[in-house]
Amino acid sequence: MDKVYSNRRPRVSEVSGWTRIFHHGNVDVYEADNYYDYYKVTPKDGRSKLFFGESAWMETQRFAVDNSDFSAYNIFS
């Protein structure tokens, strides 16, 4: 399935799957398989957080760094 842009935040049930793009100790970062700019960050001790839209890229990185260490800055390099 090709990725599409959405003008509203997709429901989690509308995501065909999640691809893990980063993993380090306390945090996993996933990207939606069928939507652009939709990410999920799952900290080891906590609840998953979803990010969508223009600023999702930066917010995902910031949340990952806050819940891990500075190696998460390498996610999007």
mmCIF file of the N, C-alpha and C atoms, coordinates in Angstrom:
data_MODEL
# 
_entry.id   MODEL 
# 
loop_
_atom_site.group_PDB 
_atom_site.id 
_atom_site.type_symbol 
_atom_site.label_atom_id 
_atom_site.label_alt_id 
_atom_site.label_comp_id 
_atom_site.label_asym_id 
_atom_site.label_entity_id 
_atom_site.label_seq_id 
_atom_site.pdbx_PDB_ins_code 
_atom_site.Cartn_x 
_atom_site.Cartn_y 
_atom_site.Cartn_z 
_atom_site.occupancy 
_atom_site.B_iso_or_equiv 
_atom_site.pdbx_formal_charge 
_atom_site.auth_seq_id 
_atom_site.auth_comp_id 
_atom_site.auth_asym_id 
_atom_site.auth_atom_id 
_atom_site.pdbx_PDB_model_num 
ATOM 1   N N  . MET A 1 1  ? 0.835  -1.179 0.000  1.00 0.00 ? 1  MET A N  1 
ATOM 2   C CA . MET A 1 1  ? 0.000  0.000  0.000  1.00 0.00 ? 1  MET A CA 1 
ATOM 3   C C  . MET A 1 1  ? 0.879  1.242  0.000  1.00 0.00 ? 1  MET A C  1 
ATOM 4   N N  . ASP A 1 2  ? 0.541  2.205  -0.813 1.00 0.00 ? 2  ASP A N  1 
ATOM 5   C CA . ASP A 1 2  ? 1.287  3.450  -0.889 1.00 0.00 ? 2  ASP A CA 1 
ATOM 6   C C  . ASP A 1 2  ? 0.913  4.371  0.259  1.00 0.00 ? 2  ASP A C  1 
ATOM 7   N N  . LYS A 1 3  ? 1.856  5.230  0.606  1.00 0.00 ? 3  LYS A N  1 
ATOM 8   C CA . LYS A 1 3  ? 1.591  6.217  1.643  1.00 0.00 ? 3  LYS A CA 1 
ATOM 9   C C  . LYS A 1 3  ? 0.772  7.353  1.066  1.00 0.00 ? 3  LYS A C  1 
ATOM 10  N N  . VAL A 1 4  ? -0.080 7.928  1.909  1.00 0.00 ? 4  VAL A N  1 
ATOM 11  C CA . VAL A 1 4  ? -0.896 9.061  1.505  1.00 0.00 ? 4  VAL A CA 1 
ATOM 12  C C  . VAL A 1 4  ? -0.766 10.171 2.541  1.00 0.00 ? 4  VAL A C  1 
ATOM 13  N N  . TYR A 1 5  ? -1.049 11.390 2.110  1.00 0.00 ? 5  TYR A N  1 
ATOM 14  C CA . TYR A 1 5  ? -1.120 12.523 3.027  1.00 0.00 ? 5  TYR A CA 1 
ATOM 15  C C  . TYR A 1 5  ? -2.545 12.618 3.534  1.00 0.00 ? 5  TYR A C  1 
ATOM 16  N N  . SER A 1 6  ? -2.702 13.008 4.771  1.00 0.00 ? 6  SER A N  1 
ATOM 17  C CA . SER A 1 6  ? -4.031 13.150 5.351  1.00 0.00 ? 6  SER A CA 1 
ATOM 18  C C  . SER A 1 6  ? -4.175 14.560 5.897  1.00 0.00 ? 6  SER A C  1 
ATOM 19  N N  . ASN A 1 7  ? -5.364 15.134 5.744  1.00 0.00 ? 7  ASN A N  1 
ATOM 20  C CA . ASN A 1 7  ? -5.594 16.477 6.272  1.00 0.00 ? 7  ASN A CA 1 
ATOM 21  C C  . ASN A 1 7  ? -6.164 16.437 7.689  1.00 0.00 ? 7  ASN A C  1 
ATOM 22  N N  . ARG A 1 8  ? -6.322 15.252 8.220  1.00 0.00 ? 8  ARG A N  1 
ATOM 23  C CA . ARG A 1 8  ? -6.756 15.078 9.608  1.00 0.00 ? 8  ARG A CA 1 
ATOM 24  C C  . ARG A 1 8  ? -5.940 13.952 10.217 1.00 0.00 ? 8  ARG A C  1 
ATOM 25  N N  . ARG A 1 9  ? -5.901 13.925 11.533 1.00 0.00 ? 9  ARG A N  1 
ATOM 26  C CA . ARG A 1 9  ? -5.143 12.869 12.208 1.00 0.00 ? 9  ARG A CA 1 
ATOM 27  C C  . ARG A 1 9  ? -5.849 11.530 12.019 1.00 0.00 ? 9  ARG A C  1 
ATOM 28  N N  . PRO A 1 10 ? -5.187 10.560 11.421 1.00 0.00 ? 10 PRO A N  1 
ATOM 29  C CA . PRO A 1 10 ? -5.807 9.243  11.217 1.00 0.00 ? 10 PRO A CA 1 
ATOM 30  C C  . PRO A 1 10 ? -6.006 8.515  12.548 1.00 0.00 ? 10 PRO A C  1 
ATOM 31  N N  . ARG A 1 11 ? -7.013 7.700  12.603 1.00 0.00 ? 11 ARG A N  1 
ATOM 32  C CA . ARG A 1 11 ? -7.211 6.835  13.764 1.00 0.00 ? 11 ARG A CA 1 
ATOM 33  C C  . ARG A 1 11 ? -6.148 5.736  13.732 1.00 0.00 ? 11 ARG A C  1 
ATOM 34  N N  . VAL A 1 12 ? -5.800 5.239  14.892 1.00 0.00 ? 12 VAL A N  1 
ATOM 35  C CA . VAL A 1 12 ? -4.810 4.164  14.963 1.00 0.00 ? 12 VAL A CA 1 
ATOM 36  C C  . VAL A 1 12 ? -5.305 2.948  14.185 1.00 0.00 ? 12 VAL A C  1 
ATOM 37  N N  . SER A 1 13 ? -6.610 2.703  14.223 1.00 0.00 ? 13 SER A N  1 
ATOM 38  C CA . SER A 1 13 ? -7.172 1.552  13.511 1.00 0.00 ? 13 SER A CA 1 
ATOM 39  C C  . SER A 1 13 ? -7.080 1.699  11.992 1.00 0.00 ? 13 SER A C  1 
ATOM 40  N N  . GLU A 1 14 ? -6.851 2.915  11.497 1.00 0.00 ? 14 GLU A N  1 
ATOM 41  C CA . GLU A 1 14 ? -6.710 3.142  10.057 1.00 0.00 ? 14 GLU A CA 1 
ATOM 42  C C  . GLU A 1 14 ? -5.290 2.897  9.550  1.00 0.00 ? 14 GLU A C  1 
ATOM 43  N N  . VAL A 1 15 ? -4.362 2.695  10.462 1.00 0.00 ? 15 VAL A N  1 
ATOM 44  C CA . VAL A 1 15 ? -2.973 2.440  10.085 1.00 0.00 ? 15 VAL A CA 1 
ATOM 45  C C  . VAL A 1 15 ? -2.827 0.956  9.744  1.00 0.00 ? 15 VAL A C  1 
ATOM 46  N N  . SER A 1 16 ? -2.262 0.685  8.578  1.00 0.00 ? 16 SER A N  1 
ATOM 47  C CA . SER A 1 16 ? -2.121 -0.706 8.138  1.00 0.00 ? 16 SER A CA 1 
ATOM 48  C C  . SER A 1 16 ? -1.022 -1.438 8.910  1.00 0.00 ? 16 SER A C  1 
ATOM 49  N N  . GLY A 1 17 ? -0.062 -0.694 9.428  1.00 0.00 ? 17 GLY A N  1 
ATOM 50  C CA . GLY A 1 17 ? 1.020  -1.286 10.196 1.00 0.00 ? 17 GLY A CA 1 
ATOM 51  C C  . GLY A 1 17 ? 2.022  -0.219 10.596 1.00 0.00 ? 17 GLY A C  1 
ATOM 52  N N  . TRP A 1 18 ? 2.911  -0.590 11.489 1.00 0.00 ? 18 TRP A N  1 
ATOM 53  C CA . TRP A 1 18 ? 3.942  0.328  11.973 1.00 0.00 ? 18 TRP A CA 1 
ATOM 54  C C  . TRP A 1 18 ? 5.313  -0.287 11.712 1.00 0.00 ? 18 TRP A C  1 
ATOM 55  N N  . THR A 1 19 ? 6.224  0.507  11.164 1.00 0.00 ? 19 THR A N  1 
ATOM 56  C CA . THR A 1 19 ? 7.589  0.065  10.920 1.00 0.00 ? 19 THR A CA 1 
ATOM 57  C C  . THR A 1 19 ? 8.507  0.732  11.942 1.00 0.00 ? 19 THR A C  1 
ATOM 58  N N  . ARG A 1 20 ? 9.263  -0.082 12.672 1.00 0.00 ? 20 ARG A N  1 
ATOM 59  C CA . ARG A 1 20 ? 10.172 0.474  13.664 1.00 0.00 ? 20 ARG A CA 1 
ATOM 60  C C  . ARG A 1 20 ? 11.360 1.111  12.948 1.00 0.00 ? 20 ARG A C  1 
ATOM 61  N N  . ILE A 1 21 ? 11.589 2.390  13.227 1.00 0.00 ? 21 ILE A N  1 
ATOM 62  C CA . ILE A 1 21 ? 12.686 3.109  12.582 1.00 0.00 ? 21 ILE A CA 1 
ATOM 63  C C  . ILE A 1 21 ? 13.812 3.435  13.553 1.00 0.00 ? 21 ILE A C  1 
ATOM 64  N N  . PHE A 1 22 ? 13.572 3.236  14.848 1.00 0.00 ? 22 PHE A N  1 
ATOM 65  C CA . PHE A 1 22 ? 14.612 3.488  15.843 1.00 0.00 ? 22 PHE A CA 1 
ATOM 66  C C  . PHE A 1 22 ? 14.315 2.680  17.093 1.00 0.00 ? 22 PHE A C  1 
ATOM 67  N N  . HIS A 1 23 ? 15.380 2.140  17.679 1.00 0.00 ? 23 HIS A N  1 
ATOM 68  C CA . HIS A 1 23 ? 15.247 1.428  18.946 1.00 0.00 ? 23 HIS A CA 1 
ATOM 69  C C  . HIS A 1 23 ? 16.523 1.654  19.734 1.00 0.00 ? 23 HIS A C  1 
ATOM 70  N N  . HIS A 1 24 ? 16.349 2.073  20.977 1.00 0.00 ? 24 HIS A N  1 
ATOM 71  C CA . HIS A 1 24 ? 17.510 2.217  21.845 1.00 0.00 ? 24 HIS A CA 1 
ATOM 72  C C  . HIS A 1 24 ? 17.053 2.103  23.288 1.00 0.00 ? 24 HIS A C  1 
ATOM 73  N N  . GLY A 1 25 ? 17.447 1.056  23.935 1.00 0.00 ? 25 GLY A N  1 
ATOM 74  C CA . GLY A 1 25 ? 17.184 0.869  25.356 1.00 0.00 ? 25 GLY A CA 1 
ATOM 75  C C  . GLY A 1 25 ? 15.762 1.096  25.807 1.00 0.00 ? 25 GLY A C  1 
ATOM 76  N N  . ASN A 1 26 ? 15.432 2.342  26.088 1.00 0.00 ? 26 ASN A N  1 
ATOM 77  C CA . ASN A 1 26 ? 14.150 2.655  26.712 1.00 0.00 ? 26 ASN A CA 1 
ATOM 78  C C  . ASN A 1 26 ? 13.070 3.108  25.753 1.00 0.00 ? 26 ASN A C  1 
ATOM 79  N N  . VAL A 1 27 ? 13.347 3.192  24.473 1.00 0.00 ? 27 VAL A N  1 
ATOM 80  C CA . VAL A 1 27 ? 12.362 3.782  23.572 1.00 0.00 ? 27 VAL A CA 1 
ATOM 81  C C  . VAL A 1 27 ? 12.399 3.111  22.188 1.00 0.00 ? 27 VAL A C  1 
ATOM 82  N N  . ASP A 1 28 ? 11.212 2.967  21.613 1.00 0.00 ? 28 ASP A N  1 
ATOM 83  C CA . ASP A 1 28 ? 11.052 2.503  20.231 1.00 0.00 ? 28 ASP A CA 1 
ATOM 84  C C  . ASP A 1 28 ? 10.288 3.576  19.465 1.00 0.00 ? 28 ASP A C  1 
ATOM 85  N N  . VAL A 1 29 ? 10.716 3.855  18.236 1.00 0.00 ? 29 VAL A N  1 
ATOM 86  C CA . VAL A 1 29 ? 10.036 4.835  17.389 1.00 0.00 ? 29 VAL A CA 1 
ATOM 87  C C  . VAL A 1 29 ? 9.542  4.109  16.143 1.00 0.00 ? 29 VAL A C  1 
ATOM 88  N N  . TYR A 1 30 ? 8.259  4.303  15.823 1.00 0.00 ? 30 TYR A N  1 
ATOM 89  C CA . TYR A 1 30 ? 7.626  3.655  14.683 1.00 0.00 ? 30 TYR A CA 1 
ATOM 90  C C  . TYR A 1 30 ? 7.069  4.701  13.728 1.00 0.00 ? 30 TYR A C  1 
ATOM 91  N N  . GLU A 1 31 ? 7.021  4.339  12.448 1.00 0.00 ? 31 GLU A N  1 
ATOM 92  C CA . GLU A 1 31 ? 6.428  5.183  11.421 1.00 0.00 ? 31 GLU A CA 1 
ATOM 93  C C  . GLU A 1 31 ? 5.263  4.424  10.788 1.00 0.00 ? 31 GLU A C  1 
ATOM 94  N N  . ALA A 1 32 ? 4.151  5.113  10.562 1.00 0.00 ? 32 ALA A N  1 
ATOM 95  C CA . ALA A 1 32 ? 2.984  4.475  9.950  1.00 0.00 ? 32 ALA A CA 1 
ATOM 96  C C  . ALA A 1 32 ? 3.321  4.041  8.529  1.00 0.00 ? 32 ALA A C  1 
ATOM 97  N N  . ASP A 1 33 ? 2.856  2.843  8.161  1.00 0.00 ? 33 ASP A N  1 
ATOM 98  C CA . ASP A 1 33 ? 3.149  2.305  6.836  1.00 0.00 ? 33 ASP A CA 1 
ATOM 99  C C  . ASP A 1 33 ? 2.361  2.985  5.723  1.00 0.00 ? 33 ASP A C  1 
ATOM 100 N N  . ASN A 1 34 ? 1.183  3.517  6.031  1.00 0.00 ? 34 ASN A N  1 
ATOM 101 C CA . ASN A 1 34 ? 0.331  4.042  4.966  1.00 0.00 ? 34 ASN A CA 1 
ATOM 102 C C  . ASN A 1 34 ? 0.022  5.537  5.081  1.00 0.00 ? 34 ASN A C  1 
ATOM 103 N N  . TYR A 1 35 ? 0.653  6.244  6.011  1.00 0.00 ? 35 TYR A N  1 
ATOM 104 C CA . TYR A 1 35 ? 0.461  7.699  6.130  1.00 0.00 ? 35 TYR A CA 1 
ATOM 105 C C  . TYR A 1 35 ? 1.815  8.387  6.288  1.00 0.00 ? 35 TYR A C  1 
ATOM 106 N N  . TYR A 1 36 ? 1.962  9.506  5.628  1.00 0.00 ? 36 TYR A N  1 
ATOM 107 C CA . TYR A 1 36 ? 3.137  10.348 5.832  1.00 0.00 ? 36 TYR A CA 1 
ATOM 108 C C  . TYR A 1 36 ? 2.961  11.121 7.134  1.00 0.00 ? 36 TYR A C  1 
ATOM 109 N N  . ASP A 1 37 ? 4.067  11.454 7.775  1.00 0.00 ? 37 ASP A N  1 
ATOM 110 C CA . ASP A 1 37 ? 4.084  12.319 8.964  1.00 0.00 ? 37 ASP A CA 1 
ATOM 111 C C  . ASP A 1 37 ? 3.223  11.789 10.104 1.00 0.00 ? 37 ASP A C  1 
ATOM 112 N N  . TYR A 1 38 ? 3.266  10.485 10.330 1.00 0.00 ? 38 TYR A N  1 
ATOM 113 C CA . TYR A 1 38 ? 2.527  9.892  11.452 1.00 0.00 ? 38 TYR A CA 1 
ATOM 114 C C  . TYR A 1 38 ? 3.475  8.926  12.162 1.00 0.00 ? 38 TYR A C  1 
ATOM 115 N N  . TYR A 1 39 ? 3.784  9.226  13.415 1.00 0.00 ? 39 TYR A N  1 
ATOM 116 C CA . TYR A 1 39 ? 4.778  8.471  14.174 1.00 0.00 ? 39 TYR A CA 1 
ATOM 117 C C  . TYR A 1 39 ? 4.214  8.049  15.528 1.00 0.00 ? 39 TYR A C  1 
ATOM 118 N N  . LYS A 1 40 ? 4.785  6.972  16.040 1.00 0.00 ? 40 LYS A N  1 
ATOM 119 C CA . LYS A 1 40 ? 4.429  6.484  17.372 1.00 0.00 ? 40 LYS A CA 1 
ATOM 120 C C  . LYS A 1 40 ? 5.715  6.238  18.141 1.00 0.00 ? 40 LYS A C  1 
ATOM 121 N N  . VAL A 1 41 ? 5.773  6.767  19.362 1.00 0.00 ? 41 VAL A N  1 
ATOM 122 C CA . VAL A 1 41 ? 6.923  6.553  20.231 1.00 0.00 ? 41 VAL A CA 1 
ATOM 123 C C  . VAL A 1 41 ? 6.454  5.758  21.434 1.00 0.00 ? 41 VAL A C  1 
ATOM 124 N N  . THR A 1 42 ? 7.127  4.644  21.694 1.00 0.00 ? 42 THR A N  1 
ATOM 125 C CA . THR A 1 42 ? 6.763  3.770  22.800 1.00 0.00 ? 42 THR A CA 1 
ATOM 126 C C  . THR A 1 42 ? 7.915  3.687  23.786 1.00 0.00 ? 42 THR A C  1 
ATOM 127 N N  . PRO A 1 43 ? 7.794  4.410  24.917 1.00 0.00 ? 43 PRO A N  1 
ATOM 128 C CA . PRO A 1 43 ? 8.824  4.287  25.941 1.00 0.00 ? 43 PRO A CA 1 
ATOM 129 C C  . PRO A 1 43 ? 8.669  2.974  26.698 1.00 0.00 ? 43 PRO A C  1 
ATOM 130 N N  . LYS A 1 44 ? 9.767  2.464  27.223 1.00 0.00 ? 44 LYS A N  1 
ATOM 131 C CA . LYS A 1 44 ? 9.729  1.184  27.936 1.00 0.00 ? 44 LYS A CA 1 
ATOM 132 C C  . LYS A 1 44 ? 8.784  1.245  29.134 1.00 0.00 ? 44 LYS A C  1 
ATOM 133 N N  . ASP A 1 45 ? 8.871  2.326  29.881 1.00 0.00 ? 45 ASP A N  1 
ATOM 134 C CA . ASP A 1 45 ? 8.024  2.498  31.060 1.00 0.00 ? 45 ASP A CA 1 
ATOM 135 C C  . ASP A 1 45 ? 7.016  3.602  30.813 1.00 0.00 ? 45 ASP A C  1 
ATOM 136 N N  . GLY A 1 46 ? 5.969  3.290  30.108 1.00 0.00 ? 46 GLY A N  1 
ATOM 137 C CA . GLY A 1 46 ? 4.976  4.326  29.848 1.00 0.00 ? 46 GLY A CA 1 
ATOM 138 C C  . GLY A 1 46 ? 4.075  3.985  28.693 1.00 0.00 ? 46 GLY A C  1 
ATOM 139 N N  . ARG A 1 47 ? 3.253  4.939  28.379 1.00 0.00 ? 47 ARG A N  1 
ATOM 140 C CA . ARG A 1 47 ? 2.258  4.795  27.338 1.00 0.00 ? 47 ARG A CA 1 
ATOM 141 C C  . ARG A 1 47 ? 2.774  5.328  26.002 1.00 0.00 ? 47 ARG A C  1 
ATOM 142 N N  . SER A 1 48 ? 2.348  4.708  24.927 1.00 0.00 ? 48 SER A N  1 
ATOM 143 C CA . SER A 1 48 ? 2.748  5.181  23.599 1.00 0.00 ? 48 SER A CA 1 
ATOM 144 C C  . SER A 1 48 ? 2.169  6.567  23.347 1.00 0.00 ? 48 SER A C  1 
ATOM 145 N N  . LYS A 1 49 ? 2.912  7.346  22.581 1.00 0.00 ? 49 LYS A N  1 
ATOM 146 C CA . LYS A 1 49 ? 2.452  8.674  22.215 1.00 0.00 ? 49 LYS A CA 1 
ATOM 147 C C  . LYS A 1 49 ? 2.523  8.797  20.703 1.00 0.00 ? 49 LYS A C  1 
ATOM 148 N N  . LEU A 1 50 ? 1.473  9.370  20.109 1.00 0.00 ? 50 LEU A N  1 
ATOM 149 C CA . LEU A 1 50 ? 1.376  9.519  18.660 1.00 0.00 ? 50 LEU A CA 1 
ATOM 150 C C  . LEU A 1 50 ? 1.636  10.958 18.255 1.00 0.00 ? 50 LEU A C  1 
ATOM 151 N N  . PHE A 1 51 ? 2.298  11.130 17.111 1.00 0.00 ? 51 PHE A N  1 
ATOM 152 C CA . PHE A 1 51 ? 2.592  12.451 16.584 1.00 0.00 ? 51 PHE A CA 1 
ATOM 153 C C  . PHE A 1 51 ? 2.177  12.487 15.123 1.00 0.00 ? 51 PHE A C  1 
ATOM 154 N N  . PHE A 1 52 ? 1.480  13.556 14.730 1.00 0.00 ? 52 PHE A N  1 
ATOM 155 C CA . PHE A 1 52 ? 0.996  13.673 13.363 1.00 0.00 ? 52 PHE A CA 1 
ATOM 156 C C  . PHE A 1 52 ? 1.100  15.119 12.904 1.00 0.00 ? 52 PHE A C  1 
ATOM 157 N N  . GLY A 1 53 ? 1.435  15.301 11.638 1.00 0.00 ? 53 GLY A N  1 
ATOM 158 C CA . GLY A 1 53 ? 1.417  16.626 11.034 1.00 0.00 ? 53 GLY A CA 1 
ATOM 159 C C  . GLY A 1 53 ? 2.795  17.172 10.732 1.00 0.00 ? 53 GLY A C  1 
ATOM 160 N N  . GLU A 1 54 ? 2.818  18.468 10.423 1.00 0.00 ? 54 GLU A N  1 
ATOM 161 C CA . GLU A 1 54 ? 4.049  19.118 10.000 1.00 0.00 ? 54 GLU A CA 1 
ATOM 162 C C  . GLU A 1 54 ? 5.153  19.046 11.045 1.00 0.00 ? 54 GLU A C  1 
ATOM 163 N N  . SER A 1 55 ? 4.804  19.194 12.300 1.00 0.00 ? 55 SER A N  1 
ATOM 164 C CA . SER A 1 55 ? 5.819  19.221 13.353 1.00 0.00 ? 55 SER A CA 1 
ATOM 165 C C  . SER A 1 55 ? 6.056  17.843 13.976 1.00 0.00 ? 55 SER A C  1 
ATOM 166 N N  . ALA A 1 56 ? 5.422  16.818 13.458 1.00 0.00 ? 56 ALA A N  1 
ATOM 167 C CA . ALA A 1 56 ? 5.535  15.472 14.043 1.00 0.00 ? 56 ALA A CA 1 
ATOM 168 C C  . ALA A 1 56 ? 6.969  14.979 14.077 1.00 0.00 ? 56 ALA A C  1 
ATOM 169 N N  . TRP A 1 57 ? 7.707  15.268 13.030 1.00 0.00 ? 57 TRP A N  1 
ATOM 170 C CA . TRP A 1 57 ? 9.098  14.834 12.916 1.00 0.00 ? 57 TRP A CA 1 
ATOM 171 C C  . TRP A 1 57 ? 9.921  15.334 14.100 1.00 0.00 ? 57 TRP A C  1 
ATOM 172 N N  . MET A 1 58 ? 9.832  16.631 14.368 1.00 0.00 ? 58 MET A N  1 
ATOM 173 C CA . MET A 1 58 ? 10.600 17.249 15.449 1.00 0.00 ? 58 MET A CA 1 
ATOM 174 C C  . MET A 1 58 ? 10.078 16.806 16.822 1.00 0.00 ? 58 MET A C  1 
ATOM 175 N N  . GLU A 1 59 ? 8.771  16.740 16.996 1.00 0.00 ? 59 GLU A N  1 
ATOM 176 C CA . GLU A 1 59 ? 8.181  16.343 18.280 1.00 0.00 ? 59 GLU A CA 1 
ATOM 177 C C  . GLU A 1 59 ? 8.505  14.890 18.631 1.00 0.00 ? 59 GLU A C  1 
ATOM 178 N N  . THR A 1 60 ? 8.544  14.038 17.619 1.00 0.00 ? 60 THR A N  1 
ATOM 179 C CA . THR A 1 60 ? 8.906  12.638 17.835 1.00 0.00 ? 60 THR A CA 1 
ATOM 180 C C  . THR A 1 60 ? 10.334 12.533 18.346 1.00 0.00 ? 60 THR A C  1 
ATOM 181 N N  . GLN A 1 61 ? 11.231 13.246 17.701 1.00 0.00 ? 61 GLN A N  1 
ATOM 182 C CA . GLN A 1 61 ? 12.631 13.224 18.111 1.00 0.00 ? 61 GLN A CA 1 
ATOM 183 C C  . GLN A 1 61 ? 12.782 13.764 19.534 1.00 0.00 ? 61 GLN A C  1 
ATOM 184 N N  . ARG A 1 62 ? 12.120 14.849 19.835 1.00 0.00 ? 62 ARG A N  1 
ATOM 185 C CA . ARG A 1 62 ? 12.227 15.447 21.170 1.00 0.00 ? 62 ARG A CA 1 
ATOM 186 C C  . ARG A 1 62 ? 11.701 14.493 22.248 1.00 0.00 ? 62 ARG A C  1 
ATOM 187 N N  . PHE A 1 63 ? 10.567 13.857 21.996 1.00 0.00 ? 63 PHE A N  1 
ATOM 188 C CA . PHE A 1 63 ? 9.996  12.920 22.963 1.00 0.00 ? 63 PHE A CA 1 
ATOM 189 C C  . PHE A 1 63 ? 10.909 11.708 23.152 1.00 0.00 ? 63 PHE A C  1 
ATOM 190 N N  . ALA A 1 64 ? 11.500 11.232 22.059 1.00 0.00 ? 64 ALA A N  1 
ATOM 191 C CA . ALA A 1 64 ? 12.408 10.086 22.146 1.00 0.00 ? 64 ALA A CA 1 
ATOM 192 C C  . ALA A 1 64 ? 13.649 10.436 22.962 1.00 0.00 ? 64 ALA A C  1 
ATOM 193 N N  . VAL A 1 65 ? 14.197 11.615 22.756 1.00 0.00 ? 65 VAL A N  1 
ATOM 194 C CA . VAL A 1 65 ? 15.369 12.038 23.508 1.00 0.00 ? 65 VAL A CA 1 
ATOM 195 C C  . VAL A 1 65 ? 15.020 12.195 24.984 1.00 0.00 ? 65 VAL A C  1 
ATOM 196 N N  . ASP A 1 66 ? 13.867 12.767 25.279 1.00 0.00 ? 66 ASP A N  1 
ATOM 197 C CA . ASP A 1 66 ? 13.447 12.951 26.669 1.00 0.00 ? 66 ASP A CA 1 
ATOM 198 C C  . ASP A 1 66 ? 13.282 11.624 27.399 1.00 0.00 ? 66 ASP A C  1 
ATOM 199 N N  . ASN A 1 67 ? 12.942 10.567 26.664 1.00 0.00 ? 67 ASN A N  1 
ATOM 200 C CA . ASN A 1 67 ? 12.695 9.266  27.287 1.00 0.00 ? 67 ASN A CA 1 
ATOM 201 C C  . ASN A 1 67 ? 13.834 8.277  27.086 1.00 0.00 ? 67 ASN A C  1 
ATOM 202 N N  . SER A 1 68 ? 14.923 8.731  26.485 1.00 0.00 ? 68 SER A N  1 
ATOM 203 C CA . SER A 1 68 ? 16.062 7.865  26.240 1.00 0.00 ? 68 SER A CA 1 
ATOM 204 C C  . SER A 1 68 ? 17.326 8.635  26.593 1.00 0.00 ? 68 SER A C  1 
ATOM 205 N N  . ASP A 1 69 ? 18.224 8.697  25.660 1.00 0.00 ? 69 ASP A N  1 
ATOM 206 C CA . ASP A 1 69 ? 19.409 9.519  25.837 1.00 0.00 ? 69 ASP A CA 1 
ATOM 207 C C  . ASP A 1 69 ? 19.667 10.264 24.526 1.00 0.00 ? 69 ASP A C  1 
ATOM 208 N N  . PHE A 1 70 ? 20.766 10.945 24.448 1.00 0.00 ? 70 PHE A N  1 
ATOM 209 C CA . PHE A 1 70 ? 21.013 11.781 23.284 1.00 0.00 ? 70 PHE A CA 1 
ATOM 210 C C  . PHE A 1 70 ? 21.255 11.008 21.997 1.00 0.00 ? 70 PHE A C  1 
ATOM 211 N N  . SER A 1 71 ? 21.363 9.696  22.061 1.00 0.00 ? 71 SER A N  1 
ATOM 212 C CA . SER A 1 71 ? 21.522 8.907  20.833 1.00 0.00 ? 71 SER A CA 1 
ATOM 213 C C  . SER A 1 71 ? 20.275 9.014  19.964 1.00 0.00 ? 71 SER A C  1 
ATOM 214 N N  . ALA A 1 72 ? 19.152 9.376  20.540 1.00 0.00 ? 72 ALA A N  1 
ATOM 215 C CA . ALA A 1 72 ? 17.911 9.525  19.760 1.00 0.00 ? 72 ALA A CA 1 
ATOM 216 C C  . ALA A 1 72 ? 17.989 10.686 18.782 1.00 0.00 ? 72 ALA A C  1 
ATOM 217 N N  . TYR A 1 73 ? 18.959 11.590 18.943 1.00 0.00 ? 73 TYR A N  1 
ATOM 218 C CA . TYR A 1 73 ? 19.127 12.666 17.958 1.00 0.00 ? 73 TYR A CA 1 
ATOM 219 C C  . TYR A 1 73 ? 19.513 12.111 16.598 1.00 0.00 ? 73 TYR A C  1 
ATOM 220 N N  . ASN A 1 74 ? 20.012 10.888 16.559 1.00 0.00 ? 74 ASN A N  1 
ATOM 221 C CA . ASN A 1 74 ? 20.434 10.265 15.303 1.00 0.00 ? 74 ASN A CA 1 
ATOM 222 C C  . ASN A 1 74 ? 19.285 9.634  14.533 1.00 0.00 ? 74 ASN A C  1 
ATOM 223 N N  . ILE A 1 75 ? 18.073 9.687  15.052 1.00 0.00 ? 75 ILE A N  1 
ATOM 224 C CA . ILE A 1 75 ? 16.926 9.055  14.389 1.00 0.00 ? 75 ILE A CA 1 
ATOM 225 C C  . ILE A 1 75 ? 16.777 9.574  12.969 1.00 0.00 ? 75 ILE A C  1 
ATOM 226 N N  . PHE A 1 76 ? 16.814 10.869 12.812 1.00 0.00 ? 76 PHE A N  1 
ATOM 227 C CA . PHE A 1 76 ? 16.461 11.477 11.527 1.00 0.00 ? 76 PHE A CA 1 
ATOM 228 C C  . PHE A 1 76 ? 17.653 12.041 10.787 1.00 0.00 ? 76 PHE A C  1 
ATOM 229 N N  . SER A 1 77 ? 18.832 11.557 11.085 1.00 0.00 ? 77 SER A N  1 
ATOM 230 C CA . SER A 1 77 ? 20.008 12.108 10.398 1.00 0.00 ? 77 SER A CA 1 
ATOM 231 C C  . SER A 1 77 ? 20.199 11.473 9.032  1.00 0.00 ? 77 SER A C  1 
# 
